[in-house]
Amino acid sequence: MGLKVLFVSSEVSPYAKSGGLGDVAGSLPKALKAAGVDVKVVFPKYKNIKEKYLSDAVNVGSLTVNLGWRKQYTTVYKLNCDVDTYMLGNDYYFERDGYYGYGDDNERFSYFSKAVIEFLDVIDFIPDVIHCNDWQSGPVCVYLKDIYKKIVSFSKIKTLFTVHNLQYQGIFGKETLGMMDLNDGYFTNDKLEFNGMVSFMKAGLLYSDAVSTVSKTYSYEIQTGQYGYGLDGVLRCRNNVLYGIVNGIDYDENNPATSKKIFANFSAEDISGKKENKRRLQEELGLPQKDVPMISVVSRLADQKGINLIIEAMYDLVGRDVQVVILGTGEGRYEHLFREFSYRYPDKVSANILFDDVLAQKIYAGSDIFLMPSLFEPCGLGQLFAMSYGTVPVARTTGGLVDTVKHFDSESGEGNGFLFHDYVSSGLLWAINEALNVYYNPEGKWEKVVKNAINTRFSWDHSAQEYIKIYEKLKDEA
């Protein structure tokens, strides 16, 4: 009998996405299905899902969820897509702008977690494993071992809990327990209590049957005080069932030889098209059309992404014969500073303070060097997208960046990027200098590192097989 998996996420691309979680939830289930897994996906029906996705969604049933003193009606919708994908609709909780950041997020995602389990009867599907993702679905793991453990059909379901970013933990007041229909016995240090509050992330870490995160290196880092955000002790206690599986990207969607989103197609065999992409990008952004190194940043503008190091490095970079292109939104101070650089150095800096997927592809294809000096990086997708288009990453040795970027060795010709260790702007500038030295090397070393980058492959097919191993192990333990 085949493997049955329910994939639970608070966001799924392309329907609802605020970051990497949405990308994973939109891609991994496809790879699982291709590998023969009977996989279904479920997420909340948000207000800002585009009508083009909703127009042919089908109402397949309904249920009522009891949550504290509330009884909440839920409509189940099935979307028209390759993988069986469902939305749980409740206007009271999800007919709002955005996804998170509301004062009742504890109630919203407790409701969602409970509804996820109860909707299994509506679609007549009992999975071997429920694959939960980040704090928003952490309560699923507790509910299965508490409220629903006596229901025979649910009693053998196992849970895998994946941490995409440990910094965001879903921490709420003690009163949350009552609203969740859990007793005060859960408010202890060995259960859900965390610094006098209730942690949904801790719920997932402690009550799941296995824990994973999105790169091997990050799985080690989060067991340390530096990266554990207060939960490193919990993770060390569970390290016998803690796995690190690096994310993948869709190479059909990110293939410079076939992409319709870029100006000119090219491949590892013939990279000449990159120059045309640079020239056309310069034209579109109003930069001088000349053959100088183009350094790019496509990122959320936040401390985690090392944006402060990039700002410090900018004062040096604007004095060189290079161009810097930024795309992203985030903290106001960083948006302001990049705009200021663009205003003062219009021939050298293009600051695009917005989210634009098509422009992102053009930047990946047209630039030469991609900056990703993260303070920490669970996996990172930007460096994978950049490399697929032959744009060479300059990255810090942390998390998934370590697992995907290898420092280029001019002697051996091996490596696909440039790495630095210490979280200081001088380290970033050192790595940029290393890249520029190779760029200007007359022996054609730059072409070698560009081709190495294009030929780097972290596909979802491989990652899916690693997840399947965990699912099968959990199923065997049931």
Beta strands, then each sheet from edge to edge (+ up, - down):
strand 1: 4-8
strand 2: 38-44
strand 3: 58-67
strand 4: 70-78
strand 5: 84-89
strand 6: 129-133
strand 7: 158-163
strand 8: 171-172
strand 9: 193-194
strand 10: 197-199
strand 11: 210-213
strand 12: 242-244
strand 13: 294-298
strand 14: 323-327
strand 15: 349-352
strand 16: 369-372
strand 17: 392-396
strand 18: 418-420
sheet 1: 3+ 4- 5+ 2+ 1+ 6+ 7+ 11+ 12+
sheet 2: 8+ 10- 9+
sheet 3: 15+ 14+ 13+ 16+ 17+ 18+
end
